[in-house]
Amino acid sequence: MSNSEPSARARGGRTPRTTARLNDVRSVRSQEALRGALLRLIETHLFDTITLLQITQEAGLSYPTFFKHYDSKDDLFQDIARKEIVELLDAFRQGNGSSQWRPGEGMCFHIVKRRELWRTLLTAGASEAMRTEFIRRGHDLTGDRPTLAHGYPFDVISGVIASGTFEVIAWWLAQDADYPVEPIANMLETLVIEPALGLPPATFTSRKGLRD
């Protein structure tokens, strides 16, 4: 990905480290403002054409403030990608424990509301960061279960679900915008989630009638 502005390294300055960045309320608000600014700009601009000056102006912050929190536009973009995975996993878990739990449906409804962002994330170089975050949070996929029926390691299972989920989502986002959610939810649950969690076929898809 191209970026016309130099990073902190290229400018000869100190490269900010995540652990060294401010954690006070003002810092958190600044990071939220920068993420929100880039998200808004992505809705109307191609990612590669967005400049740091545009981002900081949209965020209502000074240009130097950007480098207190991020090394580059790509660094900010990767932060957004990781946060999207946190929200996607929240959507996955929503209703967990209920007889009507549909994790594939939950993820699809989350993505359909942010379709253009996800298209950008998956085509502009954020997919690996998202997959890594997905795997890192693998235990979140299984709720309070200490083990799974098949007994395979959680890290392996989260990797399988991450790879399968991104494959299905990438295919879905390549279709027309009005492509229905339900077949994609069924695909995620049947091909990816049920086998990975060691659940019987149609565990989730059979619940559709319960929700109608």
Residue pairs with C-beta under 8 A, 6 or more apart in sequence:
1 47
1 48
1 73
1 74
1 77
1 124
1 125
2 48
3 52
3 72
3 73
3 74
4 51
5 51
5 52
5 53
5 72
5 73
7 15
7 71
7 72
8 14
8 15
8 16
8 67
8 71
8 72
9 15
9 71
13 67
15 71
16 67
16 68
16 69
16 70
16 71
21 27
21 68
21 69
22 68
27 68
27 69
30 59
30 61
30 65
30 68
30 69
31 69
31 79
33 59
33 60
33 61
34 55
34 56
34 59
34 61
34 66
34 69
34 70
34 76
35 76
35 79
35 80
35 83
36 59
37 55
37 56
37 58
37 59
38 50
38 55
38 58
38 73
38 76
38 77
38 80
39 80
39 117
40 58
41 50
41 54
41 55
41 58
42 50
42 116
42 117
42 120
43 116
43 117
45 54
47 77
47 120
47 124
48 124
50 73
51 73
52 63
52 66
52 73
53 63
55 66
55 73
55 76
56 62
56 63
56 65
56 66
66 76
69 76
70 76
70 79
74 125
77 124
77 125
77 126
78 126
78 129
80 117
80 121
80 126
81 121
81 126
81 129
81 130
81 133
82 129
82 130
82 133
84 114
84 117
84 118
84 121
84 130
85 130
85 133
85 134
85 137
86 133
86 137
87 110
88 107
88 110
88 111
88 134
89 134
89 137
89 140
89 141
91 106
91 107
91 109
91 110
92 103
92 106
92 107
92 140
92 141
93 103
93 106
93 140
93 141
93 143
94 106
95 101
95 102
95 106
96 103
96 143
97 143
99 207
99 210
100 207
100 210
100 211
101 204
101 207
102 185
102 189
102 204
102 207
102 208
102 211
103 188
103 189
103 193
103 204
104 184
104 185
104 186
104 187
104 188
104 189
104 192
104 193
104 204
105 181
105 182
105 185
105 189
105 204
107 165
107 185
107 188
108 172
108 181
108 184
108 185
108 188
109 181
111 118
111 169
111 172
111 173
112 181
115 173
115 177
118 169
118 173
119 173
120 126
121 127
121 130
122 130
122 166
122 169
122 170
122 173
127 166
130 162
130 166
131 159
131 162
131 163
131 166
134 158
134 161
134 162
134 165
135 155
135 158
135 159
135 162
137 158
138 154
138 155
138 157
138 158
138 159
138 161
139 154
139 158
141 154
141 157
141 158
141 161
141 197
142 148
142 154
142 157
142 197
148 154
148 157
148 197
148 198
149 197
149 198
149 199
150 198
152 198
157 196
157 197
160 192
160 196
161 192
161 193
161 196
164 188
164 191
164 192
164 196
165 188
165 192
168 184
168 187
168 188
168 191
168 192
169 184
172 179
172 184
182 208
186 205
189 203
189 204
189 205
190 201
190 202
190 204
190 205
193 199
193 204
194 200
194 201
194 202
194 203
194 204
